[in-house]
Amino acid sequence: MKRFFLPFALSALLIASATTFSACQQQTGSVNEQQQESAVTTDVPAETSTGDVAEEKSEAIAKKEAAQAAAEKAEAIYHKSCSSCHSLTPPAKSAPPIIAIAGQYRARYGKKSGAVADMVSFMKEPSIGKSVFGSKTFERFGIMPVMSLPDKELEMVSEWLWDQYDPNFEGDADCQ
């Protein structure tokens, strides 16, 4: 009886193995096809993504260049209209240095936009009430003259002034 079952069992085992092997091959083929399809589908977004990244870099570079050009123009306005009274750093000339002004505005305002708006307002109509400095500064320097520049230039130089802030500067407005 063993002789009868042994060939039958071996045949069954062989058939089962062949079926399993065949199924694995089909499944592997499907997996390979899925991987190829996935690779194709993944390539498209990767190219699009790369294009987006390149476009974002290009936009960032353009913004940086525009900001640099605006800063250079604002600094030119400072040299033309402000530097005769305001030095960049101590010692003070006939008005507080820019670094001291930037420090006072940074101490009072949390955001650049509010500081810029008030700087423009002060330059258009200077007064002790609009100043970020105390009366001691006005006793030493007096009140500054009205700046007769277009609003856009006043805004540009105010934004530039805000950026001159140095956290390591330890002087006050009088810079004594």
Secondary structure, DSSP 8 states (H G I E B T S, - for coil): -HHHHHHHHHHHHHHHHHHHHHHHHHHHHHHHHHHHHHHHHHHHHHHHHHHHHHHHHHHHHHHHHHHHHHHHHHHHHHHHHTTTT--SSSS--SS--HHHHHHHHHHH-SSHHHHHHHHHHHHHS--GGG-SS-HHHHHHH-------S-HHHHHHHHHHHHHT--TT----TT--
